[in-house]
Amino acid sequence: MSARILFMTGTNTEVGKTVATAAVASAALQAGLRVAVLKPGQTGIAPGEPGDADEVRRLAGNLTIRELVRYPEPLAPDTAARRAGMPFLSPAEVADAVAELAAGHDLVLVEGAGGLLVRYDDEGRTLADQARAVLDAGLPAEVLLVASAGLGTLNIVALSAEALAARRLPLTGVLVGSWPTAPGLAKRCNLADLPRSAGAPLLGALPERAAAAADFAALAVASLAPELGGTWNAEHFAHTHRPE
């Protein structure tokens, strides 16, 4: 059986994408799967410092991590590469790395930088182009969209879904990256509205400050839908948080 390849992208920065990647990885590891995490372009981290892939391994446990390029300034990858005088990252390089990891793992998670259409090179190629290159290589890539829960998220989710559809990239679902302990009206309503905006199911909701959980493994399984290896139920969660 071929590996599952899941591109993790966000509606924006700081939406919980790295923790979401760790949660999906943790659930898969608990199911006995061999997991690899690929971070194509890491920005804003100095040489020797732990990056996003290291954080995923810290939270999730024993898995393979790989980082292709690292740029020192916290900018979009193309701008960071240009300012550092370093080479850009091409979709073909990502596709080659994914194929190599897929050969020895059951699940390969590819964590992007920022949102879906953040540029990686001077030709304007993005994480979407990387996913397209993987699909064109004959591998079964899909996309999971990590979103915020509050006001403004529906528009960005809809735009991301349209961009994916235009590129014939399969959207597996939406995952709320940080669900507050005391959600307001907009967040509660968005539980029903997010899947409508995405045209794809809601596949989980990670609680805020999930990275500080005493038992991250248990939290991961409880916060993810069965499609992602967890026990979370969208209908029950929406009913529990239904608007007054």
C-alpha positions, 0 to 999 in steps of 0.5 A, spaced: 500 500 500 502 506 498 503 512 503 498 517 505 501 524 503 498 530 506 500 537 505 498 541 511 497 548 510 494 554 513 489 560 512 494 564 515 500 564 520 499 563 527 493 558 526 496 552 529 499 549 523 505 546 526 501 543 532 496 540 528 501 537 524 504 534 530 497 532 532 496 528 526 503 525 526 501 523 534 495 519 532 498 516 526 504 513 531 499 511 536 496 507 530 502 503 529 504 507 522 511 510 520 511 517 520 515 522 516 514 530 517 517 534 511 518 542 512 520 544 505 522 551 507 523 553 514 524 561 515 526 565 521 530 560 524 538 560 525 542 554 524 542 549 529 536 552 532 530 547 533 525 549 527 518 547 526 519 539 524 523 539 531 517 541 534 513 536 531 517 531 533 518 533 540 510 533 541 509 527 537 514 522 538 519 518 534 518 520 527 522 522 521 523 529 520 526 532 514 528 540 512 530 542 505 532 549 506 532 554 512 532 561 511 534 566 517 529 571 516 522 570 518 519 572 511 516 569 505 520 563 503 522 567 496 523 574 500 527 570 505 531 566 500 533 573 495 535 577 501 540 571 504 543 570 497 540 563 497 537 558 492 530 558 491 526 551 493 523 548 487 517 544 486 521 538 483 525 538 489 520 537 494 516 532 490 523 528 490 523 528 497 516 526 498 517 520 494 523 518 498 520 519 504 514 515 502 518 509 500 519 508 507 513 511 511 506 510 511 504 517 512 508 523 510 506 530 512 508 536 508 508 542 512 508 549 508 510 556 510 504 560 512 498 559 507 497 556 501 499 561 496 506 564 499 511 564 494 517 559 494 521 562 488 522 568 483 517 564 479 511 565 484 511 557 485 507 556 492 506 550 496 500 548 491 505 547 486 509 543 490 503 539 491 501 539 484 508 536 482 507 530 487 501 529 484 504 529 477 509 524 479 504 519 480 503 520 488 496 520 492 497 527 495 492 531 498 491 537 502 489 539 510 487 546 511 488 549 518 484 554 520 482 559 525 475 559 528 473 566 529 471 572 524 474 573 517 476 565 517 470 563 512 472 568 507 480 565 507 477 558 507 473 559 501 478 562 497 483 557 499 478 552 497 477 555 490 485 556 489 485 548 491 480 546 486 482 551 480 489 547 481 485 540 481 488 539 488 484 534 493 482 538 499 481 533 505 478 537 510 478 543 515 482 543 522 481 548 527 488 549 529 486 553 536 479 552 539 478 557 545 476 555 552 470 560 552 468 561 544 464 567 542 458 567 538 462 567 531 466 561 533 460 557 535 457 559 528 463 557 524 463 550 526 457 549 521 459 554 516 467 552 516 465 546 512 460 549 507 465 555 506 470 549 504 466 544 501 469 539 505 468 536 512 471 539 519 476 534 521 477 536 528 478 542 533 485 542 537 484 546 544 488 553 545 495 551 548 495 544 546 502 544 545 502 545 553 498 539 554 500 534 559 498 528 555 499 531 548 498 524 545 491 523 548 489 530 546 491 529 539 486 523 538 481 526 542 481 532 537 481 529 531 476 526 526 477 518 525 479 520 518 485 523 521 486 517 526 482 520 532 475 519 535 473 526 535 465 527 532 464 533 528 456 533 530 457 532 537 462 537 538 457 542 534 452 540 538 456 541 545 458 548 542 451 550 539 449 558 539 444 560 544 
